[in-house]
Amino acid sequence: PMQQQKRQPELVEGNLPVFVFPTELIFYADDQSTHKQVLTLYNPYEFALKFKVLCTTPNKYAVVDATGAVKPQCCVDIVIRHRDVRASYYGVIDKFRLQVSEQSQRKALGKKEIIATLLPSAKEQQQQKEEEEKRIKEHLSESVFFEQTLCQPENRTASSGPSLLTVFLGIVCIAALMLPTLGEMESLVPLYLHLSVNQKLVAAYVLG
């Protein structure tokens, strides 16, 4: 019953999480094998899901089984083919939307968007990626160096005097030593504040 209570609002509100992999499709014009890609839709729920694949530019793609169903705790592969590979489409971002609903309901319970891009060459993309990574690494090393020069003076001033934590610990230990030891009955301090000899030894050790 607890699970149903949790699940029911999700079913009503239409914000059911949709699990799809990958969330980005990249087609390379010079690599025929990338013109066909597979989206995997997972159904981790205890009820069957219906799905529908929508696209911002359906004329550019062929979607095999654009509608279908996934059994509970199963997954399904959706094949997407790029059928209009041309230079004018390079770098254009298209979107697919995967909508899911429970079999007995018509409205979408959840949806997930997947980005699709056509690029001229996988080799060019790899070079660009490497250059980008190199730039990021250089930038990181610069920023780390910059941060170190900024932080050093602050560290020196902080280490010249005792830190707040040390002072606080000292005060706690002194207070502990001043409290009466267990067994001293004639004392104004309540019994729960009486410390054992071992506790006082620890406090003295920390102070030392």
N, C-alpha and C positions, 0 to 999 in steps of 0.2 A: 504493500500500500504506500509506503514512503516513496518508493521509486516512481510510482504513478503520479503522486502529488508533485514531485519534482518535474516530471516529464510533461505533465499536462500544460502548465503555463507556456512552456517552450512551443508546444504544438499549436497553441492558440496564437501566440505572439508572432510566430513566423521567424524566429531567430535561431533556428536549429543549426548548430555548427555543421558545415559540410567539409568532408575530408577528401581532397583531391590531390593527386601528385602526377606530374609537376604542376606548379602554378604559373610557369612561363614556358612557352614553346618558341624555339628558335629554329627557323628553316634557313638552310644555306643554299643559295642559287647554284653553286658549283658542286654541291654534294647531293646526288640523287637520293641517297639513302635517308637524308633528313627530310625529304618532302612528304614522308609519311611518319606521323608521330602518334604516340599512344598516351591517352589520359586514363589514369586509374581512379575510379570512384570507389571509396571504401564506405561500407555501412556498418558501423560499430553498434548500432542500436538493436533493440529487441523486436523491432517491427520492420516490415518490408518497406522499401522506398521506391517511388516512381521518380524517374529523372527525365529532364529535357535539356538539350543543348541549344542555346541561342548564340547568334554571332552578329557583330556589328556590320560585317561585310560577308554575308553568306555566299555571294557569287565567287569569292576567291577560294573557298574551301569546300571540300566534300567531307561530310561527317557520316561515317558508317554507324548505323543505329543511333540516330540523334535523340531517340526516345526509347525508354525501356524501364526495366525494374531491377532492383538489387535485393536479394534475400537478406534477412537479418544476419549480421556478422559475416557478410561475404563482401566480395569486391567484383567490379566489372571493368573491363577495358573498353575504352571508346577510341576508335581509330579516326584520326583527323589527317586528311590529305590536302596539301597545298596544290591547287590545280591551275594557278595563273602566275607562274614565276616570270616576272619581268622587272627590268631595271628601275622603272618608275615607282615600283613598290618598295624598293630598298629602304629600310629604316622606318617604314610606316608601322605604327603600333595598332594592331587590331585587338578586339576583345571578344572572348567567349564568355558566356555566362551559363553556369551549370545550375539549374533549378531542381530542387528535390521536394517531393511532397509525399505524404503517407498515402497508401493505395486507396483508402476510403475517402480521402479529402481531395478537393480539387485545387485549393489554393497552395501556393508555394510555402513550405515550412522554412526553407533556408535556401541560400544561393551563394555561389562563389564565382569570382571573376578570374579568368586566366588570360594572360597577355600573350599575344602571338606576334612575332616579328620576322620579317624576311631580311636576311643579310647577304651581301654578295659572296663572301668567301669565309670559310672556317679559318683558313690560314691568316687572313687579314685580321679577323676577330681575335685570334690568339695573340698576334703581334700587338694589337691595340691593348689587349688585356695585360700583357707583360709590361708594356710601357706605363699603363695606368698604375699597376702594382709597384713599379719602380718609383714612379712619382710619389705615390703614397708613402713608401718606405723612406724616401728622401725627406719628405715633409715631416714624417714622424720623428726621424732622427734629429731634424732641426728643432722641432718643438720640444722634444725631451731635453735637448741641450739648453734651450732657452729657459725651460722651467727650472733646471738645476741652478742656473746662475741667479735666478730670481729667489730661490728658496734658501740658498746658503746663508745670507746675512740673518735671516729670521731664525734659523737653527742655532746660530752662535749665541744670539741674545737669549734664546730660550734655555740653552744649556748652562749659561753662566750662573743662574740662581737655581734654587731647588724648585722642582715642578710642583704644581698644585696637588697632584696625587701624593707625592712624598710627604708634603706638609700635612695633608689630611690623614694619611696613615699614621704619622707621628702623633698627631693629636689623639687619634683613636687609641693608640697603644698606651700613651701617658694616662688617658682616662681609665684604661683597663687596669693599669698598675695601681691606680689610686683607689679603685673599688675594693671592698673588703674581700678577703679570701673565704672560701666555703668553710663553715665550721665556726666562724666568728659570729656568735649569736648576738652579742650586745652591740648592735649596730643600727643606725637609723636608715641605712639603705635597705630597700626591700630584698627579700631572699633571692628572687630571680636574677638580681644583679650581682650576687656573690659569685666570684669566679674561682675555679679550681686553681691549684698551684701550677698545673701544667699550662693552663690558658695564660697565666701571668708570665710564665717562662717564655712562651711563644711571643707575647707582646714585648718582653724585654729584649728578646733575640732580634725581632723586627726593628726595634728602636736602635739597637747596637749596630 
